[in-house]
């Protein structure tokens, strides 16, 4: 062990565990390709927490097991070397049991208190803490609670009962203190602690430059799509000044050359978008960047300004090109409006990716054919096709629970891995095997067109890019 007991009391480790794409979203071949190469990016939740803990006076060790492909044994070696008083993890519902397997192995070899957080804990606190390898959880934002819990652990674990949002085992059960603290304005939250991250290790198959990182310019979403959990989170937006300050830090302090904004509706406020673009140009920030947004939240002038400021890619949620299916999904957007957005982006010189889902409520074969036809006729550069998997706390998942009388994800959290397979792609009219074939058909219909292949090959800039595209193509055979 390194350091004295006094120094150890101020140490905490945060571990970003290896991640896998959930089984129900893709076929096994596509799932493996996506997990291995498509997107290896920082865990913003843990990076934000690391920055906050450092500002609160703690010494933080960030263990990037995902990007560096660390084994459980290597994670333990690094933890022993740092010798923290506690280890923190961020939990994701769809991959909870995979994460739990790592946590159990690590806790057995390095038995210090384990603290977990994330949306999953907020949904299933008691089920999560039923696993003995997890000692505490923090529900909610945790900016005040996490440091308070660490101080209590340093004092032997006493006096933790009143900590806001704390989940713990007590007298044979699990107790939860409801989170009551007001949200901290996003502009006041310390930037992610990227100096602790192996920034050179992150990559994305569609990146233009490296190193690459991720940012958020807002939190939550004001729209209420039936399949999405983000709309259940209160929407907050950062100021243009705060966004630019973080972009400057990324470029000047960390040498980052590309930023992927992960919030769902980057272009919600046109005035803020314009202010960000003007500041990027004025400060001559040498970064390229991409955003996610809705097709009804862009205009030709906005896209031209974004392109001039370095935006090179936009991700639009299409989901379906059938009006009835869109209505069932709570998507109040016309097909023609989506078509216009892709055309405007192409005219501005911005590459586009369209998100589609299959297995949607009311989606029969003709409806699915309409989506495939739409994908082939819009000026879009990439598509991503997911099988709809109902997840909490979305409205569609609430419908599943109401109709079946079962909370499949709660059962899964308790250790019943087969529960999710029993739920399956609940709303799909296709049998599971046929839905897999339809997903492959969708991918092939778009990516295997001779005109598309020729255009992509002409755009290749390096052997690495060619090899990456070739692997992606082989994954959808």
N, C-alpha and C positions, 0 to 999 in steps of 0.2 A: 504494500500500500504506500502511496505517496502522500506527503503532507502530514501535518500534525492534526490532532483531533479538533483543535480550534478552527483550523482552516477547512477541515472536512465539513464542518457544520454549515458552511456557506456554499457547498457544492451540490449541483443537481445535474443529472444527465437526461437528455431528451433523445429518444430513439425513433427514427423514421424507419419502420419495418419494411421488408420486401412486400410489394403489392402484386396482386394478380387481378386480372379483369374477371368479373363475376361470370359464372358458367352460363347463366340464362341469357346473356346479352349477345353472344357470338357462337359460331361453330367452334369446335376445339382448335382447328388449324388457325383460324383468324384470331381467336383468343390468345393463342401462344405468340403469334407474331406481334400482336398489339402490346402484350405484356413485355415482351423481350426488347422490342426496338422502337415502337411507334412513339412513345411519349415517356421520357424519364425526366421528370421535372421536380423542383423543390416542393416540399410540404409547407405551404404558407402558414398553416395554423401553428405548427411547431416552431417555424422561424419567427413568427410574431411573438409567440410565447417566450422564446429565447431572448429576444430583444427586450421584452418587458422585464424578465427576471434579471437580466444584466443591469437594467436601469434601477431595479429594486435592490441591487447590491449583491446578487448571487453570482458565483462563478459557474458558468454553464459549459457542459460538454455536449456537443451535438453529434450524434452517431448516425451517419447517413448510410444505413444498411441497404436501402433500395438501389440508389444510383451506383454504389460501390459494390453491390452484390455480395454483401458480407454474410457469412454463415452465422448461426447462433453462437458457435464457439468463438468466432472473431469478435462478435459483439460483446460477449462476456469478457474477453481479454481486454478490450478497450475500457470496459466499465471497471474492471479490477485496477487497471492502471490509473484511472482518474479517481476512483474511490468516492463516489457521491453518497449523500445521505438518502437519496430517493431517485427513482427512475420514472420518467413520464412518457406516455404514449398517447397518440391521437387515434381514436377508433372510428372506423367506417363500417356501417351496417353490413354492406354486401360482402365484406371480406373479414368479418369479425372472427370467425373460427380459425382462419389462417393466422391472423394476428395472435389469437389466444394461444395457439400452439407454440409460437415463438416466445411469448411472454412466460408460459409455463416452463419452458426449457431454460430461459435466462434466469428466471426467479429461483429455480432449483440450484443453479450454479452460483448465483450471486444474490443471496437472500436479503435485499433491502426493500423498504416499502415501495410498492408500485402504485402510481397515480395515473388515472386515465381521464380523458375528456373527449369532447367531440359531440356531434349531433346524435350519434348512436347512444351515448350515455344518457342524453336528455330524453330519448325515446324509451329506453329500457334500462333504467338505473338498477332496479332490483335484480333483474335477470343477469345483468352484467356482473354485479357484485356477488352473485351466487357462486362464482368461480374463485376458489381460495387463493389463486395466485395474484388476484387484484385486491389491493388493500383499501384504496380510496378512489373516489371519483369527484370531479368538479363539474356540476351542471351549470350551464350559462357561460358567460364570457370569461369569468375567472381571473380578471386582472387583479382584483384585490384578494380573492380567496386563495389562489395558488401560493403566493408568498406567505400568507398567514398559515397555511397548512405546513409549508416547509419549516417555518419557525417553530411550529408546534412539534413536528417530527424531530427537530434538532433538540428539543427539550424532553424527548422521550415519548412523544405521542400523546401527551396529556392536553386537556383543555382544547379539544378539537370540536366539541359538540355544537358550538354556536357559529361555526364558520359558514358564511353564506354559500348556498349551493352545494354543500358537502354531502357526499354519499359514502356511507361506511357500514360495515357490519357491527351489530350491537346486540348483545344478549340473544344470540342465535338467529337474529333476523337482520334485515337491512333497513337502515334509517336514512331518510333524505331530508335535508334542510332546503326548503324552496328558495330559489334565487330571488332576491329582492333588490339587489343593487341596480341603480340606474345604469344604462348603457353609457360607455365612455365615447364621446364624439370621436369619429374616426381620425380626424386631423390631430387629435391629441395622443393617439396610440403610437408608441415608438415603432420605427421602421423594422422590418424583419432583420434578424441578425445574420446578414449574408456573409459577414467576415468569418462566421463559424462553419459555413457551408462549402463543400467542394465544388465551386461553381463551374469548373472546367468539366465536371463529370456529367452535367445535365445536357440533354439533347432531345430533339423532336424530329421525326421523319420529315416534317414540312418546314423545318427551320431554314432560314436563308443565311444567317450568320451565327457565329459562336464567339464567346460563351452566350448562353441563353438563360433567361430566368423568367419568373412569373410575378405578376402584380395584381392587385385589385384596386379599382378606383371607386367601387361601391360595394355594399353588402346587402344581401337579400334581393328581392325583386318585387316591383309593384304589381306585376301581372299574376294571375291566379290560374295557370294552366292545370288541368286536372291530374296530370301525370307527374308533376314536378313538386319536389319538397322545398325548393328555394323560395317559392312564393309565400311560404308560411313564415318566413323570417322578415322582420320589420326592415323596410328598405332605408338605407342610409347612404349618403353620397359624400365623397371627399371633395374638397375644394380643388380647383385647378392648380393652385399654388402648392398644395400638399403633394399632388400627383407629380408635378414637375420636379419638386425637390427630391422625391425618391428616385425618379428617373435619372436625375443628375448624379445622385449618390451611386446608383448602379453603374453608370458609365465611368465616372471619374475615380471612384474609390475602388470599384471591383472589376473594372475593365469589361463589363458586360456590354455586348453589342446588339442584343436582341431581347425584346420584352414581350411576353404573351400576357395580355390582360385576361383574367379569368372571370370577371363579373359578367352577368348574363346580358346586361343592357347598357353597354358603355356609352351609346349615343342617345340615351334618354333625354339629356339636357343639351340641346344644340349650342347654347351659349357657352357652356362649359367645354364642350368639344372644341369650339373655335378658339377659346382662350388657351387650351392645352396646345393646340396646333400652332398658334401664333408664338407661344413661349418656346416651343421646341425649335422653331425656325429662328427666332430672335437669339436664342442662346447657342444656336448651331450645334445642338446635341446630335452626335453621330450615332444614332440608334435606329434600328428598324423595329417595328412593333406590329402586333396583330390584336384584334378585338373580337368579342362575341356581341351580337346584338340581334334585334328583330328587324325584319325587312321593312316594317312600317315605321321605323325610326331613323331612316336615312333619306338624304336628298342628293341630287347631283352636285350641288355646290359644297355640301358637307364632305362628300367623298373626295372631291377634288382637293379640298383643303387638307384632308387627312393624308392623301397620297403625297402631297407636297411636303408634309411634315414627317414622312418616313413610314407611314402605315402601308404594309405590303400584303396583308391578308385579313379577310373578314370571314367570320363563321356565322352563318344564318341558320336558325332553326326552321325547317320546313315541316318536318314530321310526316306530312301526308299531302297529296295533291287532290284529295277527294273532299269536297265541301262538307259532306255529312260526317265523315270521320273527324275533320278538323273541329266541327261543332261539338262532337262528343268529347274531344280532348280539351275543350275550353279555349280553342285558338280562334280569336276573333280577327281573322286576317284573310283577305281575298287572295285567290290564286294569282290574279293579274298583278296585284301589288307585289307579291313575291317575285314574279317574273321581272318586273321593272327594276327591283333592287339589284338583282344579279346583272342585268344589262347596264345599269348605271355604274356598278363596280367595275365591270369589264371596260367600259368607256373611260373610267378614271385610271385604269391600269392597276387595279387592286385585285389580287387573286382571291378566290372565294372557295369556301367549303360549305356544303349543305348537309345538315343533320336530318336524317330520315329515321322513322321508326316503323316496324312492321309488327303484326300481331295486335293491332289496335282494336278498340271496341268498334264493332260494326264494319270492320274492314274485310270484305270478301275479295274474291279473285279479280273482278273488274276494278275495284277500288285500288288494289295493289298495282294493277297494270297502269292505272292512271298516274300513280306516283313514279313508276319506272319511266313512263313516257315523258313525264315532266322533267325528271332528272336528265334525260338525254337531250331535251330540247332547250333547256336554259343554258346560258353561257357560264357554266360552273366548272371549276378546275378539279375539285375533289368532292367526294361524298363520304359520309359515314352512316352506316345502316345498323341500327341496334334493334334487337328484339325487345318489345315493351315488357319490362319486368316491374310489376307494381311494388313500390317501396313506400314505407311510412315517412312522413305523415301526409302523403299526397291524398287527394280526394279519391282517386281510383283505388288506392290501397284500402281506404276506409270502406269503400264499397265491397271489396273482397272480404274484409273481416265481417261486415254486416251480412253478406249473403252466405258465407260458409260457417260463421260462428267460430272461426279460428283466427288467431293472430300468428301467422306462419313465421314471421320474423322474430317474434318473441320465443317461439319454440326453437327456432334455429339458434338464438342467443343462448338458450339453456343447454345447447349441445346436440339438438336433433338436426343434424346436417341434412337429412332426407326431407325435412319439412318444406324446404324451398322447391325441391323437385316435385313434391306433391302439389304445391301451388301451381308450379309451371308457369307458362305464359298464359295466364288465366283468361284473358279476354280474346285470345286468338281463336278464330274459327278453324284454323288449320291444325291437324295433328302435329305433335312435336317434330317428328322427322320431316314432315312436309314443310314446316315453318323454317327449318334449317335449309332445306333445298331452295325455298323462296328467297332466303337471305343471300345465298350464293348466287342465285339467278340475278338478283338486284345488283350485286357487286359486278358480276360479269357483264351484264347488259350495259353498264356504264363504263367500266374500265377496259374492257376488251374490244371496244370499237376501234377499227383501224385508224380512223381520223384522230381519236383521242391518243392512241399509242404514238402515232407520228408526231403529234404536237408536244407530247411530254418528252419524247426523245430529243426533239430539237431544242427543248428548253434545258436539257441536262448540262450542268456546268463542270462536273467533276466525275471521276470514276467512283468515288464514294457515293455520290448521289445516284448514279446509275445502279450500283449494287444494292442500295437501299430500296429503290423502286422495284428492282427485280425481285427482291425478297418479298416485298409487299404483294406483287403480282402473283407469285407462286402460292402465297397463303390463301388465295381465294379460288384456287383451281377446283 
